[in-house]
Amino acid sequence: MYDENGSLRAIIGQQADGTSGVVHVNGPPPPTPTAPTLTSILGGVAATWDGTFTDVDAAPLDFARIEVHASPEAAFEPTQDTQVGTIESPRGGTFPIPAETPVHVRLLARNLSGTASNRPSAEAGPVGPAVVVAQDVIDGIITETKLAQQAVTQAKIAMGAVTEDKVAAGAITTDKLTALSVTAEKIAALAVTADKLAALSVTADKLDVNSVTASKIQAGAIDAAHIKAGAITAEKLDANAINGKTITGATIQTASDGPRLVLSASRLRAIGTNGSNIGMEPNAAYPYIYWSSVDGTNQAFVNVSGSASDANIGINSGSFTDADDGANYRWRTFFGNDFFTAERITVKDAQPVGGRLFLNKNSAYLHSGPGGGSLSLADKTATVSAPTIRAAGVLKADNIAIGTTTITPVPNKPTSVTLTGGLIKGANHRAFVTPVTSVPGDQVLGIGVTGVSASGLTIWLHRTNSTKTSVNWMIMGED
């Protein structure tokens, strides 16, 4: 295959060596690649090419590879001796270069016919390998055979590095220890246990004054059998250890009467000067916190209820008697499992009687009690129910539009006017029109509508003369 200048560019079919295929020849030099980015890695340097060139936007279609060249010398020219690898993808890539010292790196592009770019990339570097630190060395990779003779000296061993499990059994004998080399600070805490001591080797004269302190005595080690009769006297107790405290059977209280805290196996109470209580009852069927009246006859409380996995909260007022029916009630605010209510309930069985507010995810309900009204909001609908519904102000609704227009009629001929531009809610619409006149049936013979919709209507007026006539109109939208 030849180009327009007669130069051979490719050989297609059987080749000189008897094989078949496509061989590219005499291709134009590829563009110059951009300079690589160098990163230090363990044992070398990573050279990354981003897939771009200095003089074109995209790789040529006969792109073959990018040669990676490295040298310890600056301003070097790429040769066969400096090539360390290739990047085969025109989208770029990373090639690790083994190195022990800093290197300079340049890239050279090659096409399928083997032609190199006219010049290599700009030079990057010098960058050397990453320093090997402890975190980079795999546990156990440095074995005894990898260490030079006497490479590990005393100065190279970290404090505490040689522990008991690293020393062979019997390796440290008495003759290996220098005189007085084992001092108190060399013995780990609890290293000398009872089984390591000869019988009666620790006598009273071997103990420092105050060396046996409370922290050195194991819990439970001293029981009644080991305490000398009369050894614990009042002066042995810390001042204020029990002073001001009262322990009465299974109850702990801060005082026997008056303001105090009282803790028993089933509850905790705080008693005030005036006798009122604040308490916790964790063992009740529904655990609660309460606040009692001064005389103790009434309580307000907060309780938790529901199944084992629920934590519904009820905030309850003290009880009161209704003057009309003589029954006992309380007000409750309840935060339930995805619902909320504020209501007046009976003390006897917690039934709602009277005004009530109920809210959940998709609805709201307000009720005024027996014989009253209610407001329900659900399913995009608001429902008001009551024996009498009164609007204290002007009633406005998006599904009702009203207005007045004027028509100058053609005598004895129905004349129309069209009103548009409304946005009246509803699926179906109806209209009402009334002429403002004192001569109905005489001069005003008729009025009607057509084209009623959410946006407007057309009003028709039939009059015997051309008197300008006002017309009141209303459009109402329905479901």
Secondary structure by P-SEA (a helix, b strand, c coil): cccccccccccccccccccbbbbbccccccccccbbbbbbcccbbbbbbcccccccccccccccbbbbbbbcccccccccccccccccccccbbbbbbccccbbbbbbbbccccccccccccccccccccccccccccccccccccccccccccccccccccccccccccccccccccccccccccccccccccccccccccccccccccccccccccccccccccccccccccccccccccccccccccccccccccccccccccbbbbbcccbbbbbbbcccccccccccccccccccccccccccccbbbbbbcbbbbcccccbbbbbbbbbcccccccbbbbcccccccccbbbbcccbbbbbcccccccccccccbbbbbccccccccbbbbcccccbbbbbbccccccccccccccccccccccbbbbbbccccccccccccccccccccbbbbbbbccccbbbbbbbbbbcc
